Amino acid sequence: MGIIVNLDVMMAKRKMSLNELSEKIDLTLSNVSILKTGKAKAIRFSTLEAICKALDCQPGDILEYQTDK
């Protein structure tokens, strides 16, 4: 499996919409959507920092590692 992105979970916990997060972190709606669905191949630390600041969370709340079975 590898890296799992739990951005949708954190957004739901904070009751924040995709549009609102996109505006707060100054990233296009489509790029935030790609991150949210886990289709992104990479993420910049500056983007991760902005997401954590906007959602008041830690990187580990958003990213999770699962071993392949």
C-alpha positions as CSV (number, residue, x, y, z in Angstrom):
1,M,0.0,0.0,0.0
2,G,2.7,2.5,1.0
3,I,1.7,6.1,2.0
4,I,-2.0,6.7,2.7
5,V,-3.3,10.3,2.6
6,N,-5.9,11.0,5.3
7,L,-6.5,14.6,4.2
8,D,-10.3,14.0,3.7
9,V,-10.5,12.7,7.3
10,M,-8.8,15.7,8.8
11,M,-11.0,18.1,6.6
12,A,-14.1,16.3,7.9
13,K,-12.9,16.6,11.5
14,R,-12.4,20.3,11.1
15,K,-15.6,20.7,9.0
16,M,-13.6,22.4,6.2
17,S,-14.6,22.2,2.6
18,L,-12.2,21.7,-0.3
19,N,-12.8,25.2,-1.5
20,E,-12.0,26.7,1.9
21,L,-8.8,24.7,2.3
22,S,-7.8,25.6,-1.2
23,E,-8.1,29.3,-0.4
24,K,-6.4,29.1,2.9
25,I,-3.3,27.3,1.6
26,D,-3.2,29.1,-1.8
27,L,-3.3,26.0,-3.9
28,T,-5.6,25.3,-6.8
29,L,-8.8,23.4,-6.2
30,S,-7.7,20.6,-8.6
31,N,-4.3,20.2,-6.8
32,V,-6.0,20.0,-3.4
33,S,-8.4,17.4,-4.9
34,I,-5.5,15.3,-6.2
35,L,-3.9,15.4,-2.7
36,K,-7.2,14.6,-1.0
37,T,-7.9,11.5,-3.2
38,G,-4.4,10.2,-2.7
39,K,-3.4,10.4,-6.4
40,A,-0.5,12.8,-5.8
41,K,3.0,11.4,-6.4
42,A,4.7,14.0,-4.2
43,I,4.0,16.9,-1.8
44,R,6.2,19.9,-1.0
45,F,7.0,20.5,2.6
46,S,5.8,24.0,2.2
47,T,2.4,22.7,1.1
48,L,2.3,20.1,3.9
49,E,3.2,22.9,6.4
50,A,0.4,25.1,5.0
51,I,-2.1,22.3,5.3
52,C,-1.1,21.5,8.8
53,K,-1.4,25.2,9.8
54,A,-4.9,25.5,8.1
55,L,-6.2,22.3,9.7
56,D,-4.3,22.7,13.0
57,C,-2.8,19.2,12.9
58,Q,0.5,17.4,12.5
59,P,1.9,15.8,9.3
60,G,1.2,12.4,10.9
61,D,-2.5,13.2,11.0
62,I,-2.5,13.5,7.3
63,L,0.1,11.0,6.1
64,E,0.2,7.3,7.2
65,Y,2.4,4.5,6.2
66,Q,1.1,1.0,5.7
67,T,3.2,-2.0,4.7
68,D,2.4,-4.1,1.7
69,K,0.9,-7.5,2.7
